[in-house]
Amino acid sequence: MSSSKFIDSWRQIKLKGQQALGLIIKYCSPATLTAIICGVMGIYLLLIAPIHGYADNGDFNRVLNGNNLYALKGSNSQYVVTQYGIKQYYNDLGSGVWKTQSFFIQLAILINKMFFSTHIFDIRFLGLVYLIAYIASIYMFTKSLVPGRRSMGAYVFAILVGIVAGDSAFLMYFNSFYPQATTLIFLVLAVALLIYIPQLHGRKLFAAVIGYFIAVFLLIMGDYSVAPLGVVFAIASAGLFFLPRIRYQRWYLGAGVAMILITSGISTTMLTPEEQMVNKFQSFTKGVLANNDDPISSLSNASLNKQFILMKDQDYFPTDYTALKPDSKYVQHNLIDKYNTFWLVDYYGNHLKQLGTSLNDVAKNMMVVQVSALGNYTKGHGRALQQFSFFTLYSQLSSTFYPKKYAFNVMIGLTLGIIYLVGMYNNFKSRKEIAGIMKFFLIVGLMIGTMILPLTTLLTFGETNLSQHMLPVSFSLDLVYLILIADVIRKKLWKGTSQ
């Protein structure tokens, strides 16, 4: 091909690219582009055979019983199970504890009965309900950060949000009965609304504030493991007090913050006696005994029998033979009844070196979103425990290259706090904008959450199922970094303004 023909071909390609870009800019906003990316990936992953999700690690049975479902004969927990039975009789095993995921499951069952079957539940209906709510939240997040802008930078940012939020490691939770699905949806929605609120006025502003508190309530009620997020959003909510004054504003907002903290406390009680036993046992065997250089002295000082050292790294439901059953009365009386959360806090306070090592172990799993111990394929389309890898570039890169030290997030938190403090000061001085003030409290709250959750996870669960328990941390960090990138692209990092 001659150079002139090559140049002509290149010009034609460039012209068509510009025309396509012009059509996108004309008919598709950045927020819509993000929604399309997440929607296309979600539909392909969750709804089109072979469908993907996360297999059961033993937690599904309680959720199924609480929502009038049951596993069909022949189901294999090593694979993603697509269909469950719908109970046609009185369910005496129903849970009296309401969780956010129950609303989504019941809505999915209702749609399933309308369009598919009254006896068999297809999990794709649950995936669809989750996906719609998630796309709406991501749309709001993108819109709040690039309001009304159709610049090249805004579209680059929209694509970046789509790559992060549409990662398969996140979306596969929607085809499962794990509560992490609701965590993803309402964490991003609560953050989006806080960023969007300064751009609103009048009734829209009031509605957004109410929507924010509802989103936080539903987030915390999703699972007791995310109860510490109540503290995170209580801090983030402080920015709301700088909104233009309305009558009784402080009373309304104070009541909202109090509701967050009360809900956080209630969420920690949403446990069955068996769940409490499991958590206490594993916080000892996979927490106190983990990274312990001198367990004999540790147990002797704590007035615990040294024989329990042999239970190091043991699960409450061991797969192999064990000489002493974790659920025996002997273990209950001589181990589990001997310690509580205050005992654990005191123990780690006197063993700071071990605490630091354990927190670094947790940090190593902080950005590991895809759970390696769970299969992602149905029985007819893959091997047991086989992992899905398409559209997981972001999660793979973050799990590989993100620093694996607990102190790193502490330093990042301090750095971002100082950066956004400048925007807060500029807004406070001008008294015309409050976006920078609200964003400062939001960033500080989220970064404090990344420091609190690893500690509470260690105290509550030990080093167990860290990929799942650290999901709020990894997703919070993703949102923080996306907010930072949006502010850099829009050149608003130090100004803190909303437009």
Salt bridges, closest charged atoms under 4 A:
ASP122 OD2 - ARG124 NH2 3.05
ASP223 OD1 - LYS99 NZ 3.84
GLU275 OE2 - ARG62 NE 2.86
ASP315 OD1 - LYS286 NZ 2.50
ASP361 OD1 - LYS364 NZ 3.69
ASP487 OD1 - LYS439 NZ 2.97
